[in-house]
């Protein structure tokens, strides 16, 4: 005996199928969403990082080129021997550079002369603590912990940017080889506290993370709505196909897809 056509799935069963299908679609879209946002966020962070570092390099370069103009006339041409500059003149330079660095947010701004036995300080500022304790780097003090970067700048005659750790701590530094109008070579240096650089980069990273989270939730909502709609249409299409098969491919008048 012919058992007749198979009964159509009940609405509750269709809802279960639809929820399962919606979950799979939503999961796929969410994974895709996370991957795309992660890639975009990482690229954005590194682009911002490079922009920040480029701005800092420009800033340090401007300071080192301006240094010569802040020194007395002929100062660097005289600052080539231990007796070339008087203590009084050096003290005046220290005071002037200290005020400038305090206003500009620089850690140090200085010049060094090079001799066969090393680099020697010819001008420098003092931090507020150094000025208070009278521990400012004196004239012609040897750069005992001179990093390879300053030697590289001198030998190649090219500016060198480096993360430097020396007697005065850790800083992001530019060593710029220069020459006076009289032909005297010297190294101009400018330091930014590494904590200042790290704070800028951390702020950039935090912005990238926040934007990534906002973008994730925005696209998650879109994905949820899209998965709900797609799963409903797929379930309806499957139910309609089943009805057609049961009715020898003659759609019923009550079909929602007729």
Protein Blocks (a to p, Z undefined) as FASTA:
>chain_A
ZZbjaddddfklmmmmmmmmmmmmmmmmmmmmmmmmmmmmmmmmmmmmmmmmmmmmmmmm
mmmmmmmmmpcehklmmmmcfklpcfklmmmmmmmmmmmmmmnopabdcdddddfkbccd
fbdcddfklmmnopaccehiacfklcfklmmmmmnopacddddddfkoccdddddddddf
kopacdddddddfklmmmmmmmmmmmmmmmmmmmmmmmmmmmmmmmmmmmmmmmmmmmmm
mmmmmnoopacfklmkZZ
